[in-house]
Amino acid sequence: QVQLVESGGGLVQPGGSLRLSCAASGSIFRIYVTGWYRQAPGKKREFVAQVTKSGSTSYADSVKSRFTISGDGAKNTVYLQMNSLKPEDSAVYYCNGKDAISGGNYWGQGTQVTVSS
C-alpha cells in the first residue's frame, strides 16, 4: 500500500503563488506516475499535472506556463508550484499515484486552494 499526504493549500489573492506538497510513504516503488488533480464544487475531478519516474512532465492546457510539477526522490515528495493564480484555480487539489503493478490509483485526502481577493 501507498499513503499520500498533501499540504500547502490555503487562501491566496489573484496573481499570487502557492506550493503544494505530496509526501508518499509505504510501498512507493509501486508508483510510476505521480500527479495532481483538482475538483471544484459541482464539477468533475480534473487532471492538472503529472511527473513520471523518469522525470517526464505533462500539464493541463489551463495551467501550462503557470504551474510546475517536480519531485524530490530523497524526500519521496512531489511538489506543485502554482504561480499567477486565478479564481478559477480554486478547488480541492488531490495527489494521485498510479500503481505500476496493479494498475490502480492511490489518492491523498486533498488540500483546499482558494484564490480570492
Backbone as numpy.savetxt, mean C-alpha at the origin, in Angstrom:
# Nx Ny Nz CAx CAy CAz Cx Cy Cz
1.69 -18.88 7.34 0.87 -17.68 7.34 1.72 -16.42 7.34
1.13 -15.36 6.85 1.79 -14.06 6.77 0.91 -13.03 7.45
1.52 -12.16 8.22 0.81 -11.05 8.84 1.32 -9.75 8.26
0.40 -8.87 7.92 0.73 -7.55 7.37 0.13 -6.49 8.26
0.94 -5.51 8.66 0.47 -4.44 9.53 0.81 -3.10 8.90
-0.24 -2.32 8.61 -0.04 -1.01 8.02 0.06 0.06 9.11
0.73 1.16 8.76 0.78 2.33 9.63 1.08 3.55 8.77
0.88 4.72 9.35 1.25 5.95 8.66 0.11 6.77 8.12
-1.10 6.28 8.22 -2.22 7.05 7.73 -2.51 8.26 8.61
-3.42 9.11 8.14 -3.78 10.28 8.92 -4.50 11.31 8.09
-4.60 12.50 8.65 -5.26 13.63 7.98 -4.19 14.56 7.43
-4.34 14.93 6.17 -3.38 15.81 5.52 -4.12 16.77 4.61
-3.57 17.95 4.42 -4.20 18.94 3.53 -3.90 18.61 2.07
-4.75 19.03 1.17 -4.48 18.84 -0.26 -3.10 19.39 -0.62
-2.37 18.62 -1.44 -1.02 19.00 -1.80 0.04 18.48 -0.86
-0.39 17.91 0.26 0.56 17.41 1.25 1.04 16.00 0.94
1.82 15.46 1.88 2.44 14.14 1.69 2.22 13.26 2.92
2.22 11.96 2.67 2.20 10.96 3.72 3.02 9.77 3.26
3.57 9.04 4.23 4.24 7.79 3.90 3.60 6.65 4.69
3.08 5.69 3.97 2.50 4.50 4.58 3.55 3.40 4.66
3.45 2.61 5.72 4.35 1.47 5.90 3.54 0.20 6.03
4.10 -0.89 5.50 3.49 -2.21 5.64 4.58 -3.17 6.12
4.45 -3.58 7.37 5.44 -4.50 7.96 4.92 -5.93 7.87
5.75 -6.81 7.31 5.36 -8.20 7.13 6.09 -9.09 8.14
5.38 -10.11 8.59 5.99 -11.09 9.49 5.40 -12.46 9.19
6.04 -13.49 9.73 5.58 -14.85 9.47 6.33 -15.46 8.30
5.62 -16.20 7.49 6.25 -16.93 6.37 6.38 -16.02 5.14
7.17 -14.99 5.29 7.25 -13.96 4.24 7.91 -14.47 2.98
8.61 -15.62 3.04 9.22 -16.17 1.84 8.16 -16.55 0.81
6.93 -16.70 1.27 5.83 -17.07 0.36 5.39 -15.91 -0.53
5.73 -14.68 -0.12 5.23 -13.49 -0.82 6.11 -13.15 -2.02
5.49 -13.01 -3.20 6.27 -12.62 -4.38 5.90 -11.24 -4.90
4.76 -10.74 -4.48 4.35 -9.37 -4.84 3.71 -8.74 -3.61
4.09 -7.51 -3.32 3.46 -6.76 -2.23 2.89 -5.48 -2.83
1.68 -5.17 -2.45 1.06 -4.01 -3.05 0.17 -3.25 -2.10
-0.34 -2.15 -2.60 -1.29 -1.31 -1.87 -2.57 -1.19 -2.68
-3.68 -1.30 -1.99 -5.00 -1.09 -2.53 -5.70 -0.07 -1.64
-6.76 0.52 -2.16 -7.52 1.48 -1.35 -9.00 1.33 -1.62
-9.78 1.71 -0.62 -11.23 1.64 -0.74 -11.85 2.85 -0.09
-12.55 3.62 -0.90 -13.28 4.79 -0.41 -14.71 4.36 -0.09
-15.42 5.11 0.76 -16.79 4.75 1.12 -17.68 4.61 -0.11
-18.40 3.50 -0.21 -19.32 3.28 -1.31 -18.67 2.85 -2.61
-17.35 2.64 -2.57 -16.64 2.25 -3.80 -15.95 0.90 -3.61
-15.59 0.29 -4.74 -14.88 -0.98 -4.70 -13.43 -0.73 -4.34
-12.81 -1.77 -3.76 -11.39 -1.69 -3.48 -10.63 -1.65 -4.81
-9.65 -0.74 -4.91 -8.94 -0.59 -6.16 -7.43 -0.67 -5.96
-6.76 -1.11 -6.99 -5.32 -1.24 -7.00 -4.67 0.15 -7.01
-3.58 0.28 -6.23 -2.84 1.53 -6.20 -1.43 1.34 -6.77
-0.68 0.39 -6.18 0.70 0.18 -6.60 1.17 -1.17 -6.09
2.21 -1.71 -6.75 2.78 -2.96 -6.27 4.26 -3.02 -6.62
4.97 -3.88 -5.85 6.39 -4.11 -6.11 6.64 -5.61 -6.01
7.39 -6.15 -6.95 7.71 -7.58 -6.93 9.00 -7.81 -6.14
9.27 -9.09 -5.88 10.50 -9.44 -5.16 11.73 -8.98 -5.92
11.65 -8.92 -7.24 12.78 -8.50 -8.06 12.90 -6.99 -8.16
11.91 -6.28 -7.60 11.97 -4.82 -7.58 11.17 -4.11 -8.65
10.47 -4.86 -9.48 9.64 -4.22 -10.50 8.42 -3.58 -9.85
8.09 -2.39 -10.33 6.96 -1.66 -9.77 5.92 -1.37 -10.83
4.69 -1.20 -10.38 3.62 -0.76 -11.27 2.63 0.07 -10.46
1.93 0.98 -11.15 1.06 1.94 -10.50 -0.26 2.09 -11.25
-1.28 2.45 -10.52 -2.52 2.87 -11.15 -2.28 4.21 -11.83
-2.97 4.43 -12.93 -2.78 5.69 -13.67 -3.07 6.91 -12.79
-4.01 6.77 -11.88 -4.44 7.91 -11.06 -3.36 8.38 -10.08
-2.35 7.54 -9.81 -1.34 7.91 -8.81 0.06 8.00 -9.41
0.20 7.63 -10.67 1.52 7.69 -11.32 2.09 9.10 -11.19
3.37 9.18 -10.93 4.15 10.41 -10.78 3.91 11.10 -9.44
2.93 10.63 -8.67 2.68 11.21 -7.35 3.05 10.24 -6.22
2.85 8.96 -6.45 3.10 7.94 -5.42 4.33 7.12 -5.81
5.07 6.67 -4.81 6.21 5.80 -5.04 6.19 4.64 -4.06
6.27 3.42 -4.58 6.32 2.24 -3.73 7.77 1.75 -3.67
8.17 1.32 -2.47 9.54 0.82 -2.30 9.55 -0.20 -1.18
10.62 -0.98 -1.14 10.72 -2.01 -0.12 12.06 -1.98 0.57
12.06 -2.39 1.84 13.29 -2.54 2.62 13.34 -3.99 3.08
14.13 -4.80 2.39 14.18 -6.22 2.69 14.67 -6.52 4.09
15.59 -5.71 4.56 16.15 -5.93 5.90 15.10 -5.75 6.99
14.12 -4.89 6.72 13.06 -4.62 7.69 11.77 -5.32 7.34
11.75 -6.05 6.22 10.52 -6.72 5.77 9.36 -5.73 5.71
9.65 -4.58 5.16 8.66 -3.50 5.14 8.58 -2.91 3.74
7.35 -2.63 3.32 7.11 -1.94 2.05 6.49 -0.59 2.37
6.92 0.43 1.64 6.45 1.79 1.87 5.67 2.30 0.66
4.78 3.23 0.93 4.09 3.95 -0.12 4.23 5.44 0.20
5.10 6.10 -0.55 5.27 7.55 -0.40 4.24 8.24 -1.28
3.40 9.04 -0.65 2.31 9.70 -1.37 2.53 11.20 -1.33
2.72 11.80 -2.50 2.93 13.25 -2.61 1.78 13.89 -3.39
1.69 15.19 -3.30 0.67 15.94 -4.02 -0.71 15.31 -3.83
-1.05 15.04 -2.59 -2.30 14.34 -2.30 -3.51 15.19 -2.66
-4.55 14.50 -3.11 -5.79 15.13 -3.52 -6.94 14.59 -2.65
-8.02 15.33 -2.53 -9.16 14.81 -1.76 -9.64 13.45 -2.25
-9.55 13.21 -3.54 -10.00 11.92 -4.08 -9.07 10.76 -3.72
-7.93 11.06 -3.09 -7.05 9.99 -2.59 -7.52 9.48 -1.22
-8.50 10.15 -0.62 -9.00 9.75 0.68 -9.63 8.36 0.60
-9.18 7.48 1.49 -9.67 6.10 1.47 -8.98 5.34 2.60
-9.45 4.12 2.83 -8.69 3.20 3.67 -7.70 2.48 2.76
-6.45 2.52 3.12 -5.39 1.90 2.33 -5.01 0.56 2.96
-4.99 -0.46 2.11 -4.71 -1.82 2.55 -3.43 -2.33 1.91
-2.61 -3.00 2.70 -1.45 -3.69 2.19 -1.86 -5.10 1.76
-1.31 -5.54 0.66 -1.64 -6.85 0.11 -0.37 -7.64 -0.21
-0.38 -8.92 0.10 0.72 -9.79 -0.26 0.18 -10.99 -1.03
0.80 -11.29 -2.15 0.35 -12.42 -2.96 1.25 -13.62 -2.69
0.61 -14.73 -2.42 1.30 -15.95 -2.02 1.72 -16.73 -3.27
3.03 -16.94 -3.44 3.53 -17.64 -4.62 3.22 -19.13 -4.58
2.95 -19.68 -3.40 2.74 -21.12 -3.28 1.26 -21.48 -3.38
0.41 -20.77 -2.67 -1.02 -21.08 -2.68 -1.81 -20.29 -3.70
-1.24 -19.18 -4.17 -1.98 -18.30 -5.07 -2.95 -17.38 -4.35
-2.95 -17.45 -3.03 -3.88 -16.64 -2.26 -3.34 -15.25 -1.96
-4.14 -14.49 -1.22 -3.80 -13.12 -0.86 -3.82 -12.95 0.65
-2.91 -12.13 1.13 -2.92 -11.70 2.53 -3.25 -10.21 2.55
-3.99 -9.80 3.56 -4.39 -8.40 3.69 -4.08 -7.90 5.09
-3.68 -6.63 5.15 -3.56 -5.97 6.44 -4.92 -5.45 6.88
-4.94 -4.78 8.02 -6.20 -4.30 8.59 -6.62 -2.97 8.00
-5.71 -2.29 7.31 -6.03 -1.02 6.68 -5.64 0.17 7.54
-5.35 1.27 6.87 -5.05 2.53 7.54 -5.75 3.66 6.80
-6.38 4.54 7.56 -7.21 5.60 6.97 -6.33 6.77 6.51
-6.57 7.21 5.30 -5.95 8.43 4.77 -7.06 9.40 4.42
-7.01 10.59 4.98 -8.00 11.61 4.70 -7.29 12.86 4.22
-7.67 13.31 3.03 -7.09 14.52 2.44 -8.17 15.59 2.43
-7.99 16.58 3.27 -9.03 17.60 3.43 -8.42 18.86 4.01
-9.00 19.99 3.61 -8.58 21.27 4.18 -9.46 21.64 5.37
